[in-house]
């Protein structure tokens, strides 16, 4: 065999970070060692895998073909190494989750996973939907847990559990406890809303796509908890998953606004790259996710520890 796993490891890291120096830091190598490994791989096969564009290295057509195969081979090699060492772990796992899933479900799932497989390593990135999809496409994550839809041709998407958003406000807000609220009143209200690219924002905009008028957005925030606090203080109204609102509704610090005109249902889903090898760790984590929602119709029915 004319290539080494180290050469492929360097190639994958450079492809992901678009920089030899950054890849070297991630792999704990010197920059010269990383550069030599990549150059030697290209020299041995008389090929070029990356093009230099400005200060960045970008995959060319051959590099794009090689990347998913190299990632899959490295995943399998890690499994073999774990087996030969006699370790009980299931390797490493890089998970990406959107904010609602990441804040309310993913940490519990990872805790369960680590208790069952204490020799394993798990890293969690919490980002919005578009960012998670992008990292899956570039092989920076093994598995994504997202809210909403993904139509990328290189991504496999499997449904997980239904979720539903709710429009809500402070109990002191004029729209509190007035019964059903129509779109005209909703559009006149001040909104505290998620940022563009979030699954929550996309679901709300999709539900109102046939309505005239635009939302009066007072504030855009990237975090669900920040939106809840801003709404609690009376700045405006918001719309997030009922899963994130369950404890606040129970305490009465926030109240739902009935919006029968809006279909705010959506799907939590799993995503991974189409050419991704489903290693033992991925399969086990997916099993735990499905076990958590077994017999559950909607995310806010999941049995979670209450927040005081």
C-alpha positions as CSV (number, residue, x, y, z in Angstrom):
1,X,0.0,0.0,0.0
2,X,1.6,3.3,-1.1
3,X,-0.2,5.6,1.3
4,X,-0.4,5.8,5.0
5,X,-3.2,6.5,7.4
6,X,-1.2,9.5,8.7
7,X,-1.1,10.9,5.2
8,X,-4.9,10.5,4.9
9,X,-5.4,12.0,8.3
10,X,-3.4,15.1,7.3
11,X,-5.3,15.4,4.0
12,X,-8.7,15.2,5.8
13,X,-7.6,17.8,8.4
14,X,-6.3,20.2,5.7
15,X,-9.5,19.7,3.7
16,X,-11.7,20.5,6.7
17,X,-9.7,23.5,7.9
18,X,-8.4,24.8,4.5
19,X,-5.0,25.4,6.1
20,X,-1.9,23.2,6.7
21,X,-1.0,25.2,9.9
22,X,-4.4,24.8,11.3
23,X,-4.5,21.1,10.5
24,X,-1.1,20.6,12.1
25,X,-2.3,22.2,15.3
26,X,-5.4,19.9,15.4
27,X,-3.3,16.8,14.8
28,X,-0.5,18.0,17.2
29,X,2.1,17.9,14.4
30,X,4.6,20.5,13.3
31,X,3.6,22.4,10.3
32,X,6.5,21.0,8.3
33,X,5.5,17.4,9.2
34,X,1.9,18.0,8.1
35,X,3.1,19.7,4.9
36,X,5.5,16.8,4.1
37,X,2.8,14.2,4.7
38,X,0.4,15.9,2.3
39,X,3.1,16.6,-0.3
40,X,4.3,13.0,-0.2
41,X,0.8,11.7,-0.7
42,X,0.4,13.8,-3.8
43,X,3.9,13.0,-5.1
44,X,3.5,9.2,-4.7
45,X,0.4,9.3,-7.0
46,X,1.5,12.2,-9.1
47,X,-1.7,14.1,-8.4
48,X,-2.9,17.3,-6.9
49,X,-5.7,17.2,-4.3
50,X,-6.0,20.8,-3.3
51,X,-5.8,24.2,-5.0
52,X,-4.4,27.3,-3.3
53,X,-6.9,30.2,-3.4
54,X,-5.5,33.2,-1.7
55,X,-4.4,32.0,1.8
56,X,-6.7,29.0,1.8
57,X,-6.4,25.5,0.3
58,X,-9.5,24.3,-1.4
59,X,-10.3,20.8,-2.6
60,X,-10.2,20.2,-6.3
61,X,-12.4,17.7,-8.1
62,X,-10.1,14.7,-7.2
63,X,-9.9,15.9,-3.6
64,X,-13.7,16.0,-3.4
65,X,-13.8,12.4,-4.6
66,X,-11.2,11.3,-2.1
67,X,-12.4,13.1,1.0
68,X,-15.5,10.9,1.9
69,X,-13.5,7.7,1.2
70,X,-10.6,8.9,3.4
71,X,-12.9,9.8,6.2
72,X,-14.7,6.4,6.1
73,X,-11.3,4.6,6.0
74,X,-10.1,6.5,9.1
75,X,-13.3,5.7,10.9
76,X,-12.8,2.0,10.3
77,X,-9.2,2.2,11.3
78,X,-10.2,3.8,14.6
79,X,-12.6,0.9,15.2
80,X,-9.8,-1.6,14.5
81,X,-7.4,0.2,16.9
82,X,-10.0,0.2,19.6
83,X,-10.6,-3.6,19.1
84,X,-6.9,-4.4,19.1
85,X,-6.3,-2.4,22.3
86,X,-9.1,-4.4,24.0
87,X,-10.9,-1.2,25.0
88,X,-14.6,-1.2,25.8
89,X,-15.3,2.1,24.1
90,X,-16.9,2.6,20.8
91,X,-14.4,5.2,19.5
92,X,-14.8,8.9,19.1
93,X,-18.0,10.8,18.0
94,X,-18.5,14.3,16.8
95,X,-22.1,15.4,17.2
96,X,-23.7,18.6,16.1
97,X,-27.1,19.7,17.4
98,X,-29.3,22.7,16.8
99,X,-30.0,24.9,19.8
100,X,-33.3,23.4,21.0
101,X,-32.0,19.8,20.7
102,X,-28.6,20.7,22.0
103,X,-29.8,22.6,25.1
104,X,-32.6,20.2,26.1
105,X,-31.8,16.7,24.7
106,X,-28.3,16.2,23.4
107,X,-26.5,16.7,26.7
108,X,-28.7,14.1,28.4
109,X,-28.1,11.7,25.5
110,X,-24.3,12.2,25.7
111,X,-24.4,11.7,29.4
112,X,-26.2,8.4,28.9
113,X,-23.8,7.4,26.1
114,X,-20.7,8.2,28.2
115,X,-22.0,6.2,31.2
116,X,-22.6,3.2,29.0
117,X,-19.2,3.7,27.2
118,X,-16.9,5.4,29.6
119,X,-13.8,4.9,27.4
120,X,-15.3,6.7,24.5
121,X,-14.9,10.4,23.5
122,X,-17.8,12.6,22.4
123,X,-17.6,16.2,21.3
124,X,-20.8,18.3,20.9
125,X,-21.2,21.4,18.8
126,X,-24.4,23.5,19.2
127,X,-25.2,25.7,16.2
128,X,-28.2,26.6,14.1
129,X,-29.5,24.3,11.4
130,X,-27.7,25.8,8.4
131,X,-24.3,25.6,10.3
132,X,-24.8,22.0,11.3
133,X,-25.7,21.0,7.7
134,X,-22.6,22.8,6.4
135,X,-20.3,20.9,8.9
136,X,-21.9,17.6,7.9
137,X,-21.3,18.3,4.2
138,X,-17.6,19.1,5.0
139,X,-17.2,16.0,7.1
140,X,-16.5,18.1,10.2
141,X,-19.2,16.2,12.1
142,X,-20.2,12.6,12.2
143,X,-23.9,13.1,13.1
144,X,-26.3,16.1,13.2
145,X,-29.5,16.5,15.2
146,X,-31.5,19.2,13.5
147,X,-34.9,21.0,13.7
148,X,-36.6,21.1,10.3
149,X,-35.6,20.2,6.8
150,X,-32.4,19.5,4.9
151,X,-32.4,19.1,1.1
152,X,-28.7,18.9,0.4
153,X,-27.9,16.2,-2.1
154,X,-24.9,14.9,0.0
155,X,-26.8,14.5,3.2
156,X,-28.9,11.6,4.4
157,X,-31.9,12.7,6.6
158,X,-34.0,10.5,8.8
159,X,-36.9,11.6,10.9
160,X,-36.7,11.4,14.7
161,X,-39.6,12.9,16.6
162,X,-42.3,15.5,16.0
163,X,-41.8,18.9,17.5
164,X,-44.2,21.9,17.7
165,X,-43.5,25.6,18.2
166,X,-45.6,27.9,20.3
167,X,-46.0,31.7,20.2
168,X,-45.7,33.1,23.7
169,X,-45.5,36.2,25.8
170,X,-45.2,37.5,29.4
171,X,-48.3,37.2,31.5
172,X,-48.3,41.0,31.7
173,X,-48.3,41.4,27.9
174,X,-51.5,42.9,26.2
175,X,-51.9,39.6,24.2
176,X,-51.8,37.4,27.3
177,X,-54.9,35.5,28.1
178,X,-57.1,37.1,25.4
179,X,-57.8,33.9,23.6
180,X,-57.0,33.3,19.9
181,X,-54.9,35.9,18.2
182,X,-55.1,36.5,14.5
183,X,-52.3,37.3,12.1
184,X,-53.0,41.1,12.0
185,X,-52.4,41.4,15.7
186,X,-49.3,39.1,15.5
187,X,-47.8,41.3,12.8
188,X,-48.4,44.4,14.8
189,X,-46.6,43.1,17.9
190,X,-42.9,43.5,18.7
191,X,-41.1,40.2,18.1
192,X,-38.0,38.7,19.8
193,X,-36.9,36.2,17.1
194,X,-34.2,33.7,16.3
195,X,-31.6,34.6,13.7
196,X,-31.7,33.7,10.0
197,X,-30.6,30.2,9.3
198,X,-32.2,28.7,12.4
199,X,-34.8,25.9,12.1
200,X,-37.2,27.8,14.4
201,X,-37.1,30.9,12.2
202,X,-37.6,28.9,9.1
203,X,-40.6,27.1,10.5
204,X,-42.3,30.3,11.6
205,X,-41.6,32.0,8.2
206,X,-42.9,28.9,6.4
207,X,-46.1,29.0,8.5
208,X,-46.7,32.6,7.5
209,X,-45.5,32.4,3.9
210,X,-49.0,33.1,2.4
211,X,-49.8,36.0,4.7
212,X,-49.4,39.6,3.8
213,X,-47.2,41.8,5.9
214,X,-44.0,41.3,7.7
215,X,-43.0,40.7,11.3
216,X,-42.0,43.7,13.3
217,X,-38.7,42.3,14.6
218,X,-37.5,44.2,17.6
219,X,-34.6,41.9,18.4
220,X,-32.8,38.9,16.9
221,X,-31.1,36.5,19.3
222,X,-29.2,33.2,18.7
223,X,-30.2,31.5,21.9
224,X,-33.5,30.2,23.0
225,X,-32.9,31.1,26.7
226,X,-32.1,34.7,25.7
227,X,-35.4,35.0,23.8
228,X,-37.3,33.6,26.8
229,X,-35.7,36.1,29.1
230,X,-36.3,39.0,26.8
231,X,-40.0,38.0,26.4
232,X,-40.3,37.5,30.2
233,X,-39.1,41.1,30.7
234,X,-41.9,42.4,28.4
235,X,-39.9,43.4,25.4
236,X,-42.1,41.5,23.0
237,X,-43.5,38.1,22.0
238,X,-41.5,35.1,20.8
239,X,-41.9,31.7,19.1
240,X,-39.8,28.7,20.1
241,X,-40.3,25.0,20.7
242,X,-42.8,23.9,23.3
243,X,-40.0,21.6,24.6
244,X,-38.1,24.8,25.6
245,X,-41.2,26.4,27.1
246,X,-42.6,23.5,29.2
247,X,-41.2,24.6,32.5
248,X,-41.8,28.3,32.0
249,X,-45.5,27.6,31.2
250,X,-45.7,25.4,34.3
251,X,-44.3,28.2,36.5
252,X,-46.5,30.8,34.8
253,X,-43.5,33.1,34.0
254,X,-44.5,32.8,30.3
255,X,-47.9,32.1,28.7
256,X,-48.9,30.6,25.3
257,X,-50.7,32.8,22.7
258,X,-53.2,30.6,20.8
259,X,-52.5,31.0,17.0
260,X,-54.9,28.6,15.2
261,X,-54.0,30.2,11.8
262,X,-50.4,29.0,12.1
263,X,-49.2,25.4,11.5
264,X,-46.1,25.4,13.7
265,X,-45.3,21.7,13.6
266,X,-42.0,20.4,12.4
267,X,-39.7,17.4,12.7
268,X,-36.5,16.7,14.6
269,X,-34.2,14.7,12.4
270,X,-30.9,12.9,12.2
271,X,-28.5,13.8,9.4
272,X,-25.1,12.5,8.2
273,X,-23.0,12.6,5.0
274,X,-24.2,10.3,2.3
275,X,-20.8,8.7,2.1
276,X,-20.3,8.5,5.9
277,X,-19.4,5.1,7.3
278,X,-21.7,4.5,10.3
279,X,-19.2,3.4,12.9
280,X,-20.2,1.6,16.1
281,X,-20.4,4.9,18.0
282,X,-22.8,6.4,15.6
283,X,-25.1,3.4,15.5
284,X,-25.1,3.3,19.3
285,X,-25.8,7.0,19.7
286,X,-28.7,6.7,17.2
287,X,-30.1,3.8,19.1
288,X,-30.1,5.8,22.4
289,X,-31.8,8.7,20.6
290,X,-34.6,6.5,19.3
291,X,-34.9,4.8,22.7
292,X,-35.4,8.2,24.4
293,X,-38.4,9.0,22.1
294,X,-39.9,5.5,22.0
295,X,-43.7,5.7,22.3
296,X,-43.5,9.6,22.3
297,X,-45.6,11.5,19.8
298,X,-44.1,15.0,20.3
299,X,-40.8,16.3,21.8
300,X,-42.4,18.1,24.8
301,X,-43.8,14.8,26.0
302,X,-40.2,13.5,26.6
303,X,-39.6,12.8,30.3
304,X,-36.9,15.3,31.3
305,X,-35.8,16.5,34.7
306,X,-37.8,19.7,35.5
307,X,-36.0,23.1,35.7
308,X,-36.6,24.8,39.0
